[in-house]
Amino acid sequence: MTRVLTVENLTMAYGKRLLQRELNFTVNQGDIFVIMGGSGCGKSTLLRHLIGLKQPAAGRVLYGGIDFWQAGAEQRSRILRRAGILYQSGALWSGMTLEENIALPLQQYSGQKGTSIREIVAFKLALVGLSGFEHYYPAELSGGMRKRAALARAIALDPEFLFFDEPSAGLDPISAKNLDQLILEIRDSLGATVIIVSHELASIFAIGTNAVFLDSEAKTMLAAGAPEQLLAESADQRVIDFLTRGKGTRGAPTL
Amino acid sequence: MTRVGFNCDQLQDWDSLLPVMLQQLEACCRSRSIALDPGQLPHGVQQLLRLAQSTPVHLPPQPSAISPVGRLGRFTLETVARGRELATFSGEIILECGALSRGQTTFRLRDFWSFVQAAGAEALPIVSLISILVGVILAFVGAVQLQMFGAQVYVANLVGLAMVLEMGAMMSGVIMAGRTGASYAAQLGTMQVNEEIDALRTLGISPIGFLVLPRMFALILMMPLLCIYADLLGIIGGSLVGVFMLDLSVSEYFSYTRRAIHLNQCLEGIIKSTVYGLLVGFAGCFRGLQCGRSSAAVGEATTSAVVTAIVLIIISDALMTFIFNLLKMG
């Protein structure tokens, strides 16, 4: 197993308000790594620390041994170019068509031009089941379609890392299941490593290979490991409560 | 040739261009009845190709060609629809004013005072700067002409009358259109995007009473005061040219100004500014509530609010000047 992302003694804070302290975990190549925990525990903030949107109060984020926050601007930009990010709201640029949304990172970094870019965009849209929607604006799509279009943009540059912030939020169970399946297939095809922020138990157990559990009261991580393993072996009642949806006893998760 | 296969022994790395090219090759082979065997391709490429072909292509509806008559018809219908929206909005405001007078609408005084603060005290710096400069410009342009006839002392009359009758009201109107009208459109447009206005409607709270009236009333209340303030500063701006360029004394300049201006003329400017306040508030709120559901739409609503407000200010100025002249002649 190759370690591709390591978080060491990471402390997150908003000003003087401590959010989480001393987070330590490792993400391996090909993992679908889930950051889980209750609302307000700092899952999305942790993701922002990993993708360079917020600087840690203390600690390190290492991409293949390179300390992201100590690296120069150019090196940080190179690391981020290897990452695709799906934001919770999709964050598609509303004034651009889907084709323009997906073409922008390609124009910026791929070195391709005109027709090649259009072909790659069409292919990426086909991968997420939106073939033929090139000239639609985000506002003309449903929530699930917007998420898939945002996924197409996230994979535009064939990233090594894919970050997802609550990918199933706001989706019906079938759309959420299809999106999980799509994430799995794209991970397998591109050989990417996936980091997901989620509190959707169905998704966590369906696709997660490893996970870390954050707690807002303890202000640190309470457990790390495969979701099934955490359910079976965790000694912490808060982790069990979360994974059994408050049932409080081990067994098959209540989904 | 009946079959195409692949030897990928030397393939070290690949990106999305490979499956894109393979798709084109596949289409080409299909058209020539040549079999394509993807079996030797890397597993990831095969999976991507399967995934890309797993959903049918969506065919967007083709826009039908429209004749010139059809275009004219569409334009007419759109214009009528826009007119109806405007009339509905105006009607809702009147009804809500009625409801407010009977205490039957949700009108938050705290909001109203914060809009008064934003449209009044917070606008003073920009109104001051623009008004003084307008006064200086008017005086300077007038002085150059009047000096030729030795009538430079009448610069005071020129600046005083221009500020009080037109420029004070109009400049504060235009400033407030760009500053406050745009801000109203952006605020309400963003609320539209975030479904906050829908939330008000479903709660049975009229967005007109709750959001529009406090903003419009704040502007209607503040604009006459801003106009008086702009008139004074414009006259002071003019006096700078009079004193430093034309060698008039301060008392002489203000004495000429006082003799040139009558109370009726001051009232004319104040009435105009009140109307401008109403129009700027109306345009900002109307465009904000008309806003679509995207960030681009908020930008369009803001631009549209400023343009609409300035056009309405100019049109209403022409109309009011005409009416005031008729009244004077009568």
Interface residues (C-beta under 8 A of the other chain):
Chain A: S94 G95 Q112 S116 E119 I120 F123 K124 A126 L127 G129 L130 S131 G132 F133 H135 Y136 Y137 P138 A139 D158 L182 E185 I186 D188 S189 L190 G191
Chain B: D15 S16 L17 P19 V20 Q23 Q24 H43 G44 V45 Q47 L48 L51 A52 Q53 S54 T55 P56 V57 H58 L59 P60 G292 R293 S294 S295 A296 A297
